[in-house]
Amino acid sequence: MTSRPLTLRLLIPLALAIALALPGCGSESAPTAEIKPVEITRSTASVIDGMLLADYPGPKAQIHYAGQSDPDFFCNTRDMMFVYLVPEALRKVNAVFVQDMGKADWDEPMGHWIDAQKAFYVVGSSRRGSMGPTLATFAVEADARSFAEEWGGEVLRFDQINIDSVMPPDDGL
């Protein structure tokens, strides 16, 4: 008879420990520090329009959403920021990556992914990406300032970018 209460005293904490551990399993996403950027391939397409990222110049971007195994890719950083700032459906974002154009080739950018929230952005430059105006992205502020001196534009941080920064230019229509 004394063994039953002892068993219950052992099982209750064990059950509680398992129950507390379960929310960390399943579809919940890993902490941002564990999320790694996914390299683009010749067949990686933009979530916006299906354009193949490798076929176009300028910085690319990817958003990793909670509960989604593969990131959404964008063939330019302006589209990514627009989606991030004006989401159609509120979804938890686990990580956002952009390419460091201080290291990547503008005409054929591959690799050199950096945390978008730590990047320096050049907004309003004359350098064009896949769909025209884009936001040039850099890991190092000096690289962003050098780019802005050559191509024009203003150097901003992620949290300084607003919807006006990413809206397409007014064509007078």
VEXDREN-2710 file (C-alpha; in Angstrom, 1 decimal):
% VEXDREN-2710
k/r/px/py/pz
1/MET/0.0/0.0/0.0
2/THR/2.9/2.4/0.6
3/SER/4.2/1.7/-2.9
4/ARG/1.2/3.3/-4.6
5/PRO/1.6/6.8/-3.0
6/LEU/5.3/6.6/-3.8
7/THR/4.6/5.7/-7.4
8/LEU/2.1/8.6/-7.7
9/ARG/4.6/11.0/-6.1
10/LEU/7.1/10.0/-8.8
11/LEU/4.7/9.9/-11.7
12/ILE/3.1/13.3/-11.1
13/PRO/6.4/15.3/-11.4
14/LEU/7.4/13.2/-14.4
15/ALA/4.0/13.8/-16.1
16/LEU/4.3/17.5/-15.3
17/ALA/7.9/17.7/-16.8
18/ILE/6.7/16.0/-20.0
19/ALA/3.7/18.3/-20.3
20/LEU/5.9/21.3/-19.9
21/ALA/8.3/20.0/-22.5
22/LEU/5.7/19.3/-25.2
23/PRO/5.0/22.9/-26.2
24/GLY/8.6/23.0/-27.4
25/CYS/8.0/20.2/-29.8
26/GLY/6.1/19.8/-33.0
27/SER/5.3/22.8/-35.3
28/GLU/6.8/25.4/-33.0
29/SER/9.8/27.1/-34.6
30/ALA/13.4/27.1/-33.3
31/PRO/14.8/30.3/-31.8
32/THR/16.0/32.8/-34.4
33/ALA/19.7/32.1/-33.5
34/GLU/19.3/28.5/-34.9
35/ILE/17.6/29.5/-38.1
36/LYS/20.0/29.6/-41.0
37/PRO/19.5/31.2/-44.4
38/VAL/18.8/28.9/-47.3
39/GLU/20.9/29.3/-50.4
40/ILE/19.1/29.9/-53.7
41/THR/19.5/27.6/-56.6
42/ARG/18.8/28.0/-60.3
43/SER/15.2/27.0/-59.7
44/THR/14.5/29.1/-56.6
45/ALA/11.5/31.3/-57.4
46/SER/10.0/34.5/-55.9
47/VAL/6.9/34.0/-53.8
48/ILE/5.5/37.2/-55.3
49/ASP/5.6/36.4/-59.0
50/GLY/7.4/33.1/-59.6
51/MET/10.5/34.9/-61.2
52/LEU/13.7/32.8/-60.9
53/LEU/16.0/34.6/-58.4
54/ALA/19.2/33.6/-60.1
55/ASP/18.1/35.2/-63.4
56/TYR/18.1/38.8/-62.1
57/PRO/20.5/41.3/-60.6
58/GLY/20.4/42.9/-57.2
59/PRO/20.0/41.8/-53.6
60/LYS/17.6/39.0/-52.7
61/ALA/15.7/38.3/-49.5
62/GLN/14.0/35.4/-47.6
63/ILE/11.5/35.4/-44.8
64/HIS/11.3/32.4/-42.4
65/TYR/7.8/32.1/-40.9
66/ALA/6.8/30.1/-37.9
67/GLY/5.2/26.8/-38.8
68/GLN/6.6/26.8/-42.4
69/SER/9.6/24.6/-43.2
70/ASP/10.8/26.5/-46.2
71/PRO/11.3/30.3/-46.4
72/ASP/9.5/32.6/-48.8
73/PHE/12.0/34.0/-51.3
74/PHE/11.9/37.5/-52.9
75/CYS/13.8/38.5/-56.0
76/ASN/14.4/42.0/-54.5
77/THR/14.6/43.5/-51.1
78/ARG/11.9/46.1/-51.8
79/ASP/9.2/43.4/-52.2
80/MET/10.4/41.7/-49.0
81/MET/10.1/44.9/-47.0
82/PHE/6.7/45.6/-48.5
83/VAL/5.4/42.2/-47.4
84/TYR/7.1/42.5/-44.0
85/LEU/5.6/46.0/-43.4
86/VAL/2.2/45.3/-44.8
87/PRO/1.4/41.6/-44.3
88/GLU/-1.7/40.3/-45.9
89/ALA/-2.2/37.9/-43.0
90/LEU/-0.3/38.4/-39.8
91/ARG/2.2/35.5/-39.5
92/LYS/4.9/35.1/-37.0
93/VAL/8.3/35.9/-38.6
94/ASN/11.2/33.9/-37.2
95/ALA/14.0/35.3/-39.3
96/VAL/14.6/37.5/-42.3
97/PHE/17.8/37.4/-44.4
98/VAL/19.1/39.7/-47.1
99/GLN/22.4/39.6/-49.1
100/ASP/25.4/41.6/-48.2
101/MET/26.1/43.5/-51.4
102/GLY/29.4/44.6/-50.0
103/LYS/30.5/41.0/-50.8
104/ALA/28.0/39.6/-53.3
105/ASP/28.2/40.4/-57.0
106/TRP/25.3/42.8/-57.9
107/ASP/24.7/41.2/-61.3
108/GLU/24.7/37.6/-60.1
109/PRO/24.3/37.7/-56.3
110/MET/24.8/34.3/-54.6
111/GLY/25.4/33.7/-50.9
112/HIS/26.6/36.2/-48.3
113/TRP/23.3/36.2/-46.3
114/ILE/23.0/38.4/-43.3
115/ASP/20.4/39.1/-40.7
116/ALA/18.0/41.7/-42.3
117/GLN/17.4/43.4/-39.0
118/LYS/21.1/44.1/-38.5
119/ALA/21.7/45.2/-42.1
120/PHE/22.3/48.7/-43.4
121/TYR/20.0/49.7/-46.3
122/VAL/20.5/52.2/-49.1
123/VAL/17.1/53.5/-50.1
124/GLY/16.5/55.6/-53.2
125/SER/19.7/54.7/-55.2
126/SER/19.8/54.7/-59.0
127/ARG/21.1/51.1/-59.0
128/ARG/18.3/48.7/-60.2
129/GLY/17.4/45.3/-59.0
130/SER/15.1/42.7/-60.6
131/MET/12.0/44.9/-60.7
132/GLY/13.6/48.3/-60.9
133/PRO/14.2/50.3/-57.7
134/THR/15.4/48.1/-54.8
135/LEU/17.0/48.5/-51.4
136/ALA/20.7/47.8/-51.4
137/THR/21.7/45.8/-48.3
138/PHE/25.0/45.7/-46.5
139/ALA/26.5/44.2/-43.4
140/VAL/29.0/47.1/-42.9
141/GLU/27.9/50.7/-42.7
142/ALA/31.0/51.9/-44.5
143/ASP/30.1/49.7/-47.5
144/ALA/26.6/51.2/-47.5
145/ARG/27.9/54.7/-47.4
146/SER/30.3/54.1/-50.2
147/PHE/27.5/52.6/-52.3
148/ALA/25.3/55.6/-51.5
149/GLU/28.1/58.0/-52.6
150/GLU/28.4/56.3/-56.0
151/TRP/24.7/55.4/-56.7
152/GLY/22.8/57.9/-54.5
153/GLY/20.3/57.2/-51.8
154/GLU/20.1/57.4/-48.1
155/VAL/21.5/54.9/-45.6
156/LEU/18.9/53.6/-43.1
157/ARG/18.6/50.8/-40.6
158/PHE/15.9/48.1/-40.7
159/ASP/13.7/49.8/-38.1
160/GLN/14.0/53.2/-40.0
161/ILE/12.4/51.8/-43.2
162/ASN/8.7/52.6/-43.5
163/ILE/6.1/51.9/-46.2
164/ASP/7.0/55.1/-48.1
165/SER/10.5/53.8/-48.5
166/VAL/9.3/50.7/-50.4
167/MET/6.4/52.0/-52.4
168/PRO/7.0/52.0/-56.1
169/PRO/7.7/55.4/-57.6
170/ASP/4.7/57.5/-58.6
171/ASP/4.5/57.3/-62.4
172/GLY/1.8/60.0/-62.5
173/LEU/-1.0/57.4/-63.2
END
